[in-house]
């Protein structure tokens, strides 16, 4: 088991509320809790954060005890971390801009190349980092590297960083133009938001740097011939027989530009065979055959006016004044009041009809009872007289 997790488990048991509440004696000594170390916290949180990794990478780059190869690996990890916009914005809060710009003056060409590469990645399409690069005076150093560095790869990455720093950011473009030689300065005003103007300025810097940034026409036509230059533009030396060649390092390549997406055809409702939306059918119009059942048609004028008032109020959107709004609300209330009155009258009329029908039934029953009572009395009287006579028989 991980010792950090084991220590975290012990700490949670000792400091849990159940352990403290189980003791019956209030004066009994409770287990003394001890603090967690950084390893236990990292085990809980899942390792160091991106900010910690960025600090560690920059510390490795600046450390004199780290070898050059390890420094390049640390710089490569740093560049991958700042590809994330949030990490690039955190360079200011982590105080990493100053050491990053300082590495542009390093004696090692590989360190200078990686420093320029990281700056170009950080400022690409990010106004916040473009402002910081301008504030720490990174542009004059990048101009010097792009025009005067002896290493071709350093010049490439410096031009890449300059191109990313000045696009859509006019202050950086002005500072770069001020530090260019007079023969490379544009004749007129340059718009930082116009990519064609920026490309013209950068093309002049590329030509002045003397780097192999694009293959010539003859090299493109002779594509079948084998070139002694590698993909990075540096001539590869053949390794000696006794020494083993170092493993090839994986180089980053720019993503290939995808072709523009074709516009999708928009089909009409007739082509798709979609049914039309429901419409209000006037009173007296017969429904055509084939229509779905359950349709409700409005034939009441008051309710129709209520619906129209609500629809008009919703369609107009923002009402210009409160008075207009109050008038519209009054119309809606009036329409609803009329509709409620009509419904109340209908209910009242139904109730009166029901009462009349009940009264009629009662009158019919009372008339039947009155007519039936004298007949029954007549039938009963002779029977009573007959039964009332006494007869005596003599033997």
C-alpha positions in Angstrom: 0.0 0.0 0.0 1.2 3.5 -0.7 2.7 5.0 2.5 1.1 8.4 1.8 -2.4 6.8 1.6 -1.6 4.7 4.7 -0.7 7.9 6.6 -3.8 9.6 5.3 -6.0 6.7 6.6 -4.4 6.8 10.1 -4.9 10.6 10.2 -8.6 10.3 9.3 -9.2 7.6 11.9 -7.5 9.5 14.7 -9.3 12.8 13.9 -12.8 11.4 13.1 -15.7 12.5 15.2 -16.8 8.9 16.0 -13.5 8.2 17.7 -13.7 11.4 19.8 -17.4 10.8 20.8 -17.0 7.1 21.8 -15.0 7.9 24.9 -17.2 7.9 28.0 -14.7 9.7 30.2 -14.5 13.3 29.2 -11.1 13.6 30.9 -9.7 10.7 28.9 -6.8 11.6 26.6 -7.8 11.7 23.0 -5.4 10.6 20.2 -3.1 13.5 19.2 -3.6 14.3 15.6 -0.6 15.0 13.5 -0.4 17.0 10.3 -0.3 15.5 6.8 2.9 15.8 4.8 3.0 16.9 1.2 3.3 13.3 -0.1 0.0 12.3 1.5 -1.8 15.3 0.1 -0.4 14.6 -3.4 -1.6 11.0 -3.1 -5.0 12.3 -2.3 -5.2 15.0 -5.0 -3.6 12.8 -7.7 -0.1 14.3 -8.1 1.3 17.8 -8.8 -0.7 20.4 -10.7 0.3 22.0 -14.0 1.6 25.1 -12.1 3.9 22.9 -10.1 5.1 21.1 -13.2 5.8 24.4 -14.9 7.9 25.6 -12.0 9.8 22.4 -11.8 10.6 22.5 -15.6 11.9 26.0 -15.4 13.9 25.2 -12.3 15.5 22.3 -14.2 16.3 24.5 -17.1 18.1 27.1 -14.9 19.8 24.5 -12.7 23.6 24.2 -13.4 23.6 20.6 -12.2 21.2 19.3 -14.9 22.6 18.1 -18.2 21.9 19.8 -21.5 19.7 16.9 -22.7 17.6 16.9 -19.5 17.2 20.7 -19.9 15.9 20.3 -23.4 13.5 17.6 -22.2 12.3 19.9 -19.4 11.9 22.8 -21.9 9.9 20.5 -24.2 7.6 19.6 -21.3 7.2 23.3 -20.4 6.2 24.0 -24.0 3.6 21.3 -24.0 2.1 22.7 -20.8 1.8 26.3 -22.0 -0.1 25.1 -25.1 -3.1 25.3 -22.7 -4.3 28.9 -22.6 -4.9 28.9 -18.8 -1.3 27.7 -18.2 0.0 30.4 -20.6 -1.9 33.0 -18.7 -0.5 31.7 -15.4 3.1 32.6 -16.5 2.6 36.0 -15.0 1.3 34.8 -11.7 4.0 32.2 -11.4 6.7 34.8 -12.2 8.1 32.7 -15.1 8.2 35.3 -17.8 11.5 36.9 -16.7 13.4 33.6 -16.5 11.9 32.5 -19.9 13.1 35.7 -21.6 16.5 35.4 -19.9 17.0 32.0 -21.7 17.0 33.8 -25.0 20.5 35.0 -24.3 21.8 31.5 -23.3 25.0 30.3 -24.7 23.5 27.0 -25.9 21.6 27.2 -29.2 19.2 24.5 -28.2 18.1 26.5 -25.1 17.7 29.6 -27.1 15.6 27.7 -29.7 13.3 26.3 -27.0 12.9 29.6 -25.3 11.8 31.3 -28.5 9.6 28.4 -29.2 7.9 28.6 -25.8 7.3 32.4 -26.2 5.8 31.8 -29.6 3.4 29.2 -28.2 2.4 31.3 -25.3 1.6 34.5 -27.2 -0.3 32.8 -30.1 -3.8 34.3 -30.4 -3.7 35.5 -26.7 -3.8 39.2 -26.1 -2.9 38.8 -22.4 0.3 37.0 -23.0 1.2 39.3 -25.9 1.0 42.2 -23.4 3.3 40.4 -21.0 5.8 39.6 -23.7 5.9 43.3 -24.7 6.2 44.3 -21.0 9.3 42.1 -20.4 11.1 43.4 -23.5 11.1 40.0 -25.3 10.6 41.5 -28.8 14.0 43.3 -29.2 15.8 40.0 -28.2 13.7 38.0 -30.7 14.5 40.5 -33.4 18.2 40.1 -32.7 17.9 36.3 -32.8 15.9 36.3 -36.0 18.4 38.4 -37.8 21.8 37.7 -36.2 21.8 34.3 -34.6 24.3 31.8 -36.2 22.0 28.8 -35.7 19.3 28.4 -38.4 16.8 26.6 -36.0 17.1 29.5 -33.5 16.3 32.0 -36.3 13.3 29.9 -37.3 11.8 29.8 -33.8 12.5 33.5 -33.2 10.6 34.5 -36.4 7.8 32.2 -35.4 7.6 33.9 -32.0 7.7 37.4 -33.6 4.9 36.4 -36.0 2.7 35.2 -33.2 3.4 38.2 -31.0 2.5 41.0 -33.5 -0.6 39.5 -35.1 -3.8 41.4 -34.0 -1.7 43.4 -31.5 -0.6 46.8 -32.9 1.7 47.8 -29.9 3.9 44.8 -30.4 4.1 45.5 -34.2 5.2 49.0 -33.6 8.0 47.9 -31.2 9.2 45.3 -33.6 9.3 47.8 -36.5 11.3 50.2 -34.4 14.0 47.6 -33.8 14.2 46.4 -37.4 16.9 47.8 -39.7 15.9 50.7 -41.9 15.9 48.6 -45.1 13.4 46.1 -43.6 11.0 48.6 -42.3 7.7 48.9 -44.3 7.2 52.0 -46.3 3.7 52.8 -45.1 1.5 52.0 -42.2 1.0 48.3 -41.4 -2.3 47.0 -40.0 -1.7 44.3 -37.4 -5.2 42.9 -38.1 -4.5 42.4 -41.8 -2.7 39.1 -42.2 -1.4 40.0 -45.7 0.4 43.1 -44.3 1.9 41.1 -41.5 3.0 38.4 -43.9 4.8 40.9 -46.1 6.8 42.2 -43.1 7.6 38.7 -41.9 8.7 37.7 -45.4 11.3 40.5 -45.5 12.7 39.3 -42.1 12.8 35.7 -43.4 14.8 36.8 -46.5 17.2 38.9 -44.5 17.8 36.1 -42.0 19.1 33.9 -44.8 17.5 30.7 -43.4 16.1 27.9 -45.5 12.4 28.6 -44.9 11.0 27.3 -48.2 12.3 25.1 -50.8 13.2 26.7 -54.1 11.6 25.8 -57.4 14.4 23.6 -58.5 14.3 21.6 -55.3 10.5 21.2 -55.7 10.9 19.9 -59.2 13.7 17.5 -58.2 11.7 15.9 -55.5 12.9 12.4 -56.5 16.5 13.2 -55.6 17.8 12.4 -52.1 18.8 15.3 -50.0 21.5 15.3 -47.4 19.5 17.7 -45.3 17.1 16.4 -42.7 13.6 17.5 -42.0 15.0 20.2 -39.6 17.3 21.7 -42.2 20.6 20.7 -40.5 23.0 18.4 -42.3 23.1 15.0 -40.7 26.6 13.7 -39.9 27.2 10.0 -40.3 27.8 8.2 -37.0 31.1 6.5 -36.5 31.2 2.7 -36.5 32.3 2.4 -32.9 29.9 4.9 -31.4 26.2 4.2 -31.2 23.9 6.7 -32.7 21.5 8.5 -30.2 17.8 7.6 -30.5 15.9 9.9 -32.8 13.9 12.6 -31.0 10.3 13.0 -32.0 9.9 16.4 -33.6 6.7 18.3 -33.5 5.1 19.0 -36.9 2.4 21.5 -37.6 -1.0 20.1 -38.4 -1.8 19.9 -42.1 -4.3 22.5 -43.2 -7.6 20.8 -43.9 -9.5 21.7 -47.0 -12.5 24.0 -46.6 -15.7 22.2 -45.8 -18.3 22.1 -48.5 -21.5 23.9 -47.8 -24.3 21.5 -47.1 -27.4 21.8 -49.2 -30.5 23.1 -47.5 -33.6 21.2 -48.5 -37.0 22.8 -48.6 -40.1 21.6 -46.8 -41.6 20.4 -50.1 -38.5 18.3 -51.0 -38.5 16.7 -47.6 -42.3 16.2 -47.6 -42.9 17.9 -44.3 -46.5 18.8 -43.4 -47.4 22.4 -43.1 -47.9 24.1 -39.7 -51.4 24.1 -38.2 -53.6 27.1 -39.1 -56.8 28.4 -37.7 -59.8 27.2 -39.8 -62.8 29.6 -39.8 -66.2 28.5 -38.6 -68.2 26.6 -41.2 -65.2 25.3 -43.1 -65.2 21.5 -43.3 -62.1 19.6 -42.4 -60.5 17.9 -45.5 -60.1 14.2 -45.4 -56.8 12.8 -44.1 -56.2 15.4 -41.4 -55.3 14.2 -37.9 -58.0 14.1 -35.2 -57.9 16.2 -32.1 -57.6 19.6 -33.7 -59.2 22.4 -31.8 -60.7 25.3 -33.8 -61.5 28.6 -32.1 -65.0 29.7 -32.9 -65.5 32.0 -29.9 -64.9 35.7 -30.6 -63.9 36.6 -27.0 -61.4 33.9 -26.7 -60.0 34.6 -30.1 -59.5 38.3 -29.2 -57.7 37.1 -26.0 -55.3 34.9 -28.0 -54.6 37.7 -30.5 -53.9 40.2 -27.7 -51.5 37.8 -26.0 -49.7 37.1 -29.3 -49.4 40.7 -30.2 -48.0 41.5 -26.8 -45.4 38.8 -27.2 -44.5 39.7 -30.8 -43.8 43.4 -30.1 -41.1 42.4 -27.6 -39.8 45.3 -25.6 -42.6 47.9 -25.2 -41.4 51.5 -25.5 -43.0 52.9 -22.4 -44.9 51.7 -19.3 -48.1 53.3 -20.5 -48.1 51.2 -23.7 -47.5 48.2 -21.6 -50.3 49.0 -19.2 -52.7 49.6 -22.1 -51.8 46.2 -23.6 -52.2 44.5 -20.3 -55.6 46.3 -19.8 -56.7 45.0 -23.2 -55.7 41.5 -22.2 -57.5 41.8 -18.9 -60.6 43.2 -20.6 -60.7 40.3 -23.1 -60.3 37.8 -20.3 -63.0 39.6 -18.2 -65.4 39.4 -21.2 -64.6 35.8 -21.7 -65.2 35.1 -18.0 -68.5 36.9 -18.1 -69.7 34.9 -21.1 -68.7 31.7 -19.3 -70.5 32.8 -16.1 -73.7 33.6 -18.1 -73.5 30.2 -19.7 -73.2 28.5 -16.4 -76.0 30.6 -14.9 -78.3 29.8 -17.8 -77.5 26.1 -17.5 -78.2 26.3 -13.7 -81.6 28.0 -14.3 -82.6 25.4 -16.9 -81.7 22.7 -14.4 -83.7 24.3 -11.7 -86.8 24.7 -14.0 -86.6 21.0 -15.0 -86.5 20.0 -11.4 -89.5 22.2 -10.6 -91.5 20.8 -13.5 -90.8 17.3 -12.3 -92.0 18.2 -8.8 -95.2 19.8 -10.1 -96.1 16.7 -12.1 -95.6 14.4 -9.1 -97.8 16.6 -6.8 -100.6 16.6 -9.4 -100.6 12.8 -9.7 -100.8 12.5 -5.9 -103.8 14.9 -5.6 -105.7 13.0 -8.3 -105.0 9.6 -6.8 -106.0 10.4 -3.2 -109.9 10.9 -3.7 -110.2 7.7 -5.7 -108.6 5.7 -2.9 -110.9 7.3 -0.3 -114.0 6.4 -2.3 -112.8 2.8 -2.6 -112.2 2.5 1.1 -115.5 4.0 2.4 -118.0 1.3 1.2 -115.7 -1.4 2.4 -115.6 0.2 5.8 -119.5 0.5 5.9 -119.9 -3.2 4.9 -117.5 -4.4 7.4 -119.2 -2.2 10.1 -122.6 -4.0 9.9 -123.2 -6.8 12.4 -125.3 -9.8 11.4 -126.9 -12.3 13.8 -128.2 -15.7 12.8 -130.7 -17.7 14.8 -130.7 -21.4 14.8 
